[in-house]
Amino acid sequence: MNSNKLLEWIGVTTAILYSLLVAFNIGLEFIGFSLLLLSALLIGVWAYKLKHNGILFLQFFYAGAGIIGMYRWFG
């Protein structure tokens, strides 16, 4: 598996785990938002490398949501 596919699929997997942790509301929201941030970074690098500018732009918002979620959950 090449590095682009690895970035894509690890990013997708972490996004799925994030959504499940937040949806189940089991007290792991901080970890979930951390996974959202990681997902945004991984998919952002993937999008940058492959020149998917719309997806890259979207990842800035997902990363921001992850940071806000971690801040609000911890603070």
Phi and psi in degrees as a GROMACS rama.xvg file:
@    title "Ramachandran Plot"
@    xaxis  label "Phi"
@    yaxis  label "Psi"
@TYPE xy
-80.3206  168.91  ASN-2
-63.6427  -33.5632  SER-3
-65.2058  -43.4248  ASN-4
-65.6415  -37.8583  LYS-5
-63.5858  -47.0295  LEU-6
-58.1597  -45.7029  LEU-7
-60.4929  -50.9265  GLU-8
-78.5103  -31.4776  TRP-9
-69.3725  -38.0982  ILE-10
-61.6586  -43.1214  GLY-11
-64.8399  -44.673  VAL-12
-62.7074  -43.3833  THR-13
-67.3968  -33.3039  THR-14
-66.4215  -39.3682  ALA-15
-64.6288  -45.9019  ILE-16
-61.2224  -41.2815  LEU-17
-55.9459  -50.7339  TYR-18
-64.2225  -36.8668  SER-19
-68.2718  -43.6111  LEU-20
-62.7826  -39.7163  LEU-21
-72.4802  -41.4136  VAL-22
-66.3663  -36.9427  ALA-23
-73.6801  -18.1913  PHE-24
50.7628  55.4415  ASN-25
-110.521  17.5689  ILE-26
88.3108  8.52318  GLY-27
-108.765  26.9248  LEU-28
-63.5716  -37.1523  GLU-29
-60.1262  -43.7222  PHE-30
-63.7807  -39.9791  ILE-31
-59.8572  -47.1195  GLY-32
-66.6321  -31.9051  PHE-33
-64.0874  -39.8251  SER-34
-66.1637  -36.0028  LEU-35
-62.2263  -44.042  LEU-36
-62.6804  -45.9498  LEU-37
-60.0613  -44.442  LEU-38
-59.1465  -45.4882  SER-39
-61.7785  -38.9718  ALA-40
-66.6459  -46.0751  LEU-41
-65.0791  -47.6611  LEU-42
-69.477  -31.4604  ILE-43
-63.1101  -43.6938  GLY-44
-64.1778  -43.9123  VAL-45
-58.3792  -47.6991  TRP-46
-64.3212  -39.6374  ALA-47
-62.9939  -47.0526  TYR-48
-62.0995  -35.2762  LYS-49
-100.698  7.77109  LEU-50
60.0726  39.6332  LYS-51
-93.8201  79.0843  HIS-52
-64.5465  -35.3969  ASN-53
-63.9244  -43.9426  GLY-54
-66.3079  -40.0423  ILE-55
-60.1334  -45.4031  LEU-56
-59.8449  -43.2868  PHE-57
-61.3113  -35.2734  LEU-58
-66.2841  -27.867  GLN-59
-62.2836  -38.7528  PHE-60
-71.8142  -39.4936  PHE-61
-64.6695  -40.7348  TYR-62
-62.5862  -42.9681  ALA-63
-61.7456  -41.5755  GLY-64
-63.52  -39.1806  ALA-65
-63.4662  -43.1778  GLY-66
-66.0498  -44.8138  ILE-67
-61.9452  -43.779  ILE-68
-61.4731  -42.6949  GLY-69
-65.7913  -41.8262  MET-70
-63.8106  -47.1476  TYR-71
-70.4344  -33.5653  ARG-72
-73.0518  -38.2151  TRP-73
-81.7581  -30.9491  PHE-74
